Amino acid sequence: MITVYLARRIHTMDPSLPTATALAVRGQRIVEVGTLESLRPWLDTHDHEIDERFGDLVLLPGLIDPHVHPPLMALLMATEWITPESWNLPGCQVPATSGRDAYLARLAELEASYPLDQPFITFGWHQQSHGEVTRSDLDAISTNRPIVVWGRSFHEVRCNGPALEMVDAAEGAAWDPHIDLGTGRMWESGMAWALRTLREVLIGGGQYEIMMEKVAQLVHLGGVTTIADVGFGGMALPDRELEVLAQVHEGDHIPFRQYLIPQVAAFQREYGTEAAERMKTLQGRASERIRFLNATKFFADGAFIAQLMQLGEPGYIDGHEGAWMADPDRIVQHIRPHWNAGSQVNIHVNGDRGMAATLDAVAELLSEKPRFDHRTVLHHVGVSTQAQSRRAAALGCAIQANGYYLRYFGDQYVAEGLGTERASQMTRVGSARRNGMSVAVHSDLPMGPLEPLLAASIMATRRSASGVVLCPEECLSPYDAIAAVTIEAAWQMFLDDEIGSLVSGKLADVTVLADDPFELNAAKWPDIPIKATMLSGRVYPLPT
């Protein structure tokens, strides 16, 4: 039986047939798109039914967020949130908090309301928004209860005395320079040390499964039908993550599929010399909803949100140094065996100095072992130069930008850290398109909300939180912005033959909108109601 869905308009994101009004589906796949009249050869030959439920609505290919961290979001949703921007979480509205006094007051208020026998852990502190917070500030609130303040970037925590004892910080400080017992600061590798304890505190005893169910709600509310966890294994042991995913994110009731990309460093920490073999065996554990790509994840420099990215000259305004997550001279060594094995390479890189080291590594690998259509993806790309954009294009790389850096941090980074020129040109997506690169955008959930229409809107308008348009020359066109959360995201995952556009033979993945984004100013896209999604031909209405 063929089901023909009628719509006010269908945007296929295929230039050969850009719009339609009818979508024919048989089983999991699209038979044809067009009009009732153009579908007639099929309908005259096969049993069919006409479904008019979307008759006044607009259909897009199923939205894709190609870089999220469901286990990390689950972990952080088990904390109390105090963030510089408001958030809409399942069962919880988080108001925006600005300024040091307001932050410390909110912190003390929440801590006082917490059960006395539990550590108090909060997420969302941002130095540029909330001012400095150190061990002494947290000890002033309590010297009995462990208090952990998790940075908005996730890459660092601040602890009071009892919290430092709880995470065995003194033991870690004996070898890790990223642990400062005096200030209570633990960042990058130091944060990873603290995470060993904190994840069990937060998501033990069945909490992990509960929070992962809430993550599934966020995916559906964003109108998303495909996600990729770029960093699988980095939060908990891979076997445990797979066990929970199979329990919570598998089955016909789940309206999305997800692809897992292993974080190489995490597998090496856990499995040592057997890491590569363990990653190979993942393909055999794929299921209908949980799948694996022939891809790997690596790191270059530190976090953008925490201003730990590595910047070249003239550096940061205040002169502080960023952090490396991998020795820049060793990035190529980390990637080489996976490059030579034919794995797609995904690299977390945020600063222009980090970008220089990353592109040097890609160039060296291409010289040693040329690969065609390697689709190396540079993730986040906070600050880069015009020359680096052109070089990345020449090397065959793709850009996957964080759609929220500019909105949430553009204004502050003009005043603090970067200055006007570099801050306004962050997430250089317009240049990437002019240089012929594929551009996708992602949330990096929980770094940004899982709302692809918002992420696309920001890249099409480049409007900061204050309403200032930052470097309009770096805007994406409306088409490229929607492509960045549909067909370009699919292409970067080597899935563009299956998803990302609505054409004959592909999986019937659809996002159903109340209004047509191409008839609205891009600033209005986040306000478009999402009515339903379709995954492999099955309709999943959104809650009203």
Secondary structure in CASP SS format (residue, H / E / C, confidence):
PFRMAT SS
TARGET T0000
AUTHOR 0000-0000-0000
METHOD secondary structure of the structure
MODEL  1
M C 1.00
I E 1.00
T E 1.00
V E 1.00
Y E 1.00
L E 1.00
A E 1.00
R E 1.00
R E 1.00
I E 1.00
H E 1.00
T C 1.00
M C 1.00
D C 1.00
P C 1.00
S C 1.00
L C 1.00
P C 1.00
T E 1.00
A E 1.00
T E 1.00
A E 1.00
L E 1.00
A E 1.00
V E 1.00
R E 1.00
G C 1.00
Q C 1.00
R E 1.00
I E 1.00
V E 1.00
E E 1.00
V E 1.00
G E 1.00
T C 1.00
L C 1.00
E C 1.00
S C 1.00
L C 1.00
R H 1.00
P H 1.00
W H 1.00
L H 1.00
D C 1.00
T C 1.00
H C 1.00
D C 1.00
H E 1.00
E E 1.00
I E 1.00
D E 1.00
E C 1.00
R C 1.00
F C 1.00
G C 1.00
D C 1.00
L C 1.00
V E 1.00
L E 1.00
L E 1.00
P E 1.00
G C 1.00
L E 1.00
I E 1.00
D E 1.00
P E 1.00
H E 1.00
V E 1.00
H C 1.00
P H 1.00
P H 1.00
L H 1.00
M H 1.00
A H 1.00
L H 1.00
L H 1.00
M H 1.00
A C 1.00
T C 1.00
E E 1.00
W E 1.00
I C 1.00
T E 1.00
P C 1.00
E C 1.00
S C 1.00
W E 1.00
N E 1.00
L E 1.00
P C 1.00
G C 1.00
C E 1.00
Q E 1.00
V E 1.00
P C 1.00
A E 1.00
T C 1.00
S C 1.00
G C 1.00
R H 1.00
D H 1.00
A H 1.00
Y H 1.00
L H 1.00
A H 1.00
R H 1.00
L H 1.00
A H 1.00
E H 1.00
L H 1.00
E H 1.00
A H 1.00
S C 1.00
Y C 1.00
P C 1.00
L C 1.00
D C 1.00
Q C 1.00
P C 1.00
F E 1.00
I E 1.00
T E 1.00
F E 1.00
G E 1.00
W E 1.00
H C 1.00
Q H 1.00
Q H 1.00
S H 1.00
H H 1.00
G C 1.00
E C 1.00
V C 1.00
T C 1.00
R H 1.00
S H 1.00
D H 1.00
L H 1.00
D H 1.00
A H 1.00
I H 1.00
S C 1.00
T C 1.00
N C 1.00
R C 1.00
P C 1.00
I E 1.00
V E 1.00
V E 1.00
W E 1.00
G E 1.00
R C 1.00
S C 1.00
F C 1.00
H C 1.00
E E 1.00
V E 1.00
R E 1.00
C E 1.00
N C 1.00
G H 1.00
P H 1.00
A H 1.00
L H 1.00
E H 1.00
M H 1.00
V C 1.00
D C 1.00
A H 1.00
A H 1.00
E H 1.00
G H 1.00
A H 1.00
A C 1.00
W C 1.00
D C 1.00
P C 1.00
H C 1.00
I E 1.00
D E 1.00
L C 1.00
G C 1.00
T C 1.00
G C 1.00
R E 1.00
M E 1.00
W E 1.00
E C 1.00
S H 1.00
G H 1.00
M H 1.00
A H 1.00
W H 1.00
A H 1.00
L H 1.00
R H 1.00
T H 1.00
L H 1.00
R H 1.00
E H 1.00
V H 1.00
L H 1.00
I H 1.00
G C 1.00
G C 1.00
G C 1.00
Q H 1.00
Y H 1.00
E H 1.00
I H 1.00
M H 1.00
M H 1.00
E H 1.00
K H 1.00
V H 1.00
A H 1.00
Q H 1.00
L H 1.00
V H 1.00
H H 1.00
L H 1.00
G C 1.00
G C 1.00
V E 1.00
T E 1.00
T E 1.00
I E 1.00
A E 1.00
D E 1.00
V E 1.00
G E 1.00
F E 1.00
G C 1.00
G C 1.00
M C 1.00
A C 1.00
L C 1.00
P H 1.00
D H 1.00
R H 1.00
E H 1.00
L H 1.00
E H 1.00
V H 1.00
L H 1.00
A H 1.00
Q H 1.00
V H 1.00
H C 1.00
E C 1.00
G C 1.00
D C 1.00
H C 1.00
I C 1.00
P C 1.00
F C 1.00
R E 1.00
Q E 1.00
Y E 1.00
L E 1.00
I E 1.00
P E 1.00
Q E 1.00
V H 1.00
A H 1.00
A H 1.00
F H 1.00
Q H 1.00
R H 1.00
E H 1.00
Y H 1.00
G H 1.00
T H 1.00
E H 1.00
A H 1.00
A H 1.00
E H 1.00
R H 1.00
M H 1.00
K H 1.00
T H 1.00
L H 1.00
Q H 1.00
G H 1.00
R H 1.00
A C 1.00
S C 1.00
E C 1.00
R C 1.00
I E 1.00
R E 1.00
F E 1.00
L C 1.00
N C 1.00
A E 1.00
T E 1.00
K E 1.00
F E 1.00
F E 1.00
A C 1.00
D E 1.00
G C 1.00
A C 1.00
F C 1.00
I C 1.00
A C 1.00
Q C 1.00
L C 1.00
M C 1.00
Q C 1.00
L C 1.00
G C 1.00
E C 1.00
P C 1.00
G C 1.00
Y C 1.00
I C 1.00
D C 1.00
G C 1.00
H C 1.00
E C 1.00
G C 1.00
A C 1.00
W E 1.00
M C 1.00
A C 1.00
D C 1.00
P H 1.00
D H 1.00
R H 1.00
I H 1.00
V H 1.00
Q H 1.00
H H 1.00
I H 1.00
R H 1.00
P H 1.00
H H 1.00
W H 1.00
N H 1.00
A C 1.00
G C 1.00
S C 1.00
Q E 1.00
V E 1.00
N E 1.00
I E 1.00
H E 1.00
V E 1.00
N C 1.00
G C 1.00
D H 1.00
R H 1.00
G H 1.00
M H 1.00
A H 1.00
A H 1.00
T H 1.00
L H 1.00
D H 1.00
A H 1.00
V H 1.00
A H 1.00
E H 1.00
L H 1.00
L H 1.00
S H 1.00
E H 1.00
K C 1.00
P C 1.00
R C 1.00
F C 1.00
D C 1.00
H C 1.00
R C 1.00
T C 1.00
V E 1.00
L E 1.00
H E 1.00
H E 1.00
V C 1.00
G C 1.00
V C 1.00
S C 1.00
T C 1.00
Q H 1.00
A H 1.00
Q H 1.00
S H 1.00
R H 1.00
R H 1.00
A H 1.00
A H 1.00
A H 1.00
L C 1.00
G C 1.00
C C 1.00
A E 1.00
I E 1.00
Q E 1.00
A E 1.00
N E 1.00
G C 1.00
Y C 1.00
Y H 1.00
L H 1.00
R H 1.00
Y H 1.00
F H 1.00
G H 1.00
D H 1.00
Q H 1.00
Y H 1.00
V H 1.00
A H 1.00
E C 1.00
G C 1.00
L C 1.00
G C 1.00
T H 1.00
E H 1.00
R H 1.00
A H 1.00
S H 1.00
Q C 1.00
M C 1.00
T C 1.00
R C 1.00
V H 1.00
G H 1.00
S H 1.00
A H 1.00
R H 1.00
R H 1.00
N C 1.00
G C 1.00
M C 1.00
S C 1.00
V E 1.00
A E 1.00
V E 1.00
H E 1.00
S C 1.00
D C 1.00
L C 1.00
P C 1.00
M C 1.00
G C 1.00
P C 1.00
L C 1.00
E C 1.00
P H 1.00
L H 1.00
L H 1.00
A H 1.00
A H 1.00
S H 1.00
I H 1.00
M H 1.00
A H 1.00
T H 1.00
R C 1.00
R E 1.00
S C 1.00
A C 1.00
S C 1.00
G C 1.00
V C 1.00
V E 1.00
L C 1.00
C C 1.00
P H 1.00
E H 1.00
E H 1.00
C C 1.00
L C 1.00
S C 1.00
P H 1.00
Y H 1.00
D H 1.00
A H 1.00
I H 1.00
A H 1.00
A C 1.00
V C 1.00
T C 1.00
I H 1.00
E H 1.00
A H 1.00
A H 1.00
W H 1.00
Q H 1.00
M C 1.00
F C 1.00
L C 1.00
D C 1.00
D C 1.00
E C 1.00
I C 1.00
G C 1.00
S C 1.00
L C 1.00
V C 1.00
S C 1.00
G C 1.00
K C 1.00
L E 1.00
A C 1.00
D C 1.00
V E 1.00
T E 1.00
V E 1.00
L E 1.00
A C 1.00
D C 1.00
D C 1.00
P H 1.00
F H 1.00
E H 1.00
L C 1.00
N C 1.00
A H 1.00
A H 1.00
K H 1.00
W H 1.00
P H 1.00
D H 1.00
I C 1.00
P C 1.00
I E 1.00
K E 1.00
A E 1.00
T E 1.00
M E 1.00
L E 1.00
S C 1.00
G C 1.00
R E 1.00
V E 1.00
Y E 1.00
P E 1.00
L C 1.00
P C 1.00
T C 1.00
END
